[in-house]
Amino acid sequence: MHITVQVTRIGRVGIAEENGLITNLFFEGELPVPEPRSEASPLTNEAFRQLAAYLRGELKTFSFPMAPSSTPFSTQVRKALLRVPYGTTVTYAAIADSIGSPSASRAVGRACSRNPLPIFIPCHRVVPSSGRLGGYRGGMELKAALIYLEKPQ
């Protein structure tokens, strides 16, 4: 696994590439220690370019090859997350319903919390039925900022 670290609008971020596919996004505090020191590849450069464009509000979908490690259930959840339109939020229950597992809201939440490609696979768009924000690997402040970024102005 090749990890490139850059400073972004949301802090230091690591993006991992393996076999020509983006496999992980690491937020500050999740980066391996000691921090990897590797040259960016054309693919990680492209992932960082698209991340920067997204964070400026100029990009709504990502178009580089991704391959997060996953269980069959997590794969279903992540495919459903990719169908959640930019600028909208859905509930964990709605995701559970959409994958044919209406009683699996908590399992959907766990799959979201273990999403190896947050932002790229938009788990920040999923909220509890209570209307609160719920959890997020990057922290609640970042989740709120990403939801706000995507809201129509």
PyMOL commands that set and color helices and strands:
alter all, ss='L'
color gray80, all
select helices_A, chain A and resi 42-55+72-82+92-98+105-113+123-125+140-150
alter helices_A, ss='H'
color red, helices_A
select strands_A, chain A and resi 2-8+11-18+21-26+90-91+126-127
alter strands_A, ss='S'
color yellow, strands_A
deselect
rebuild
show_as cartoon
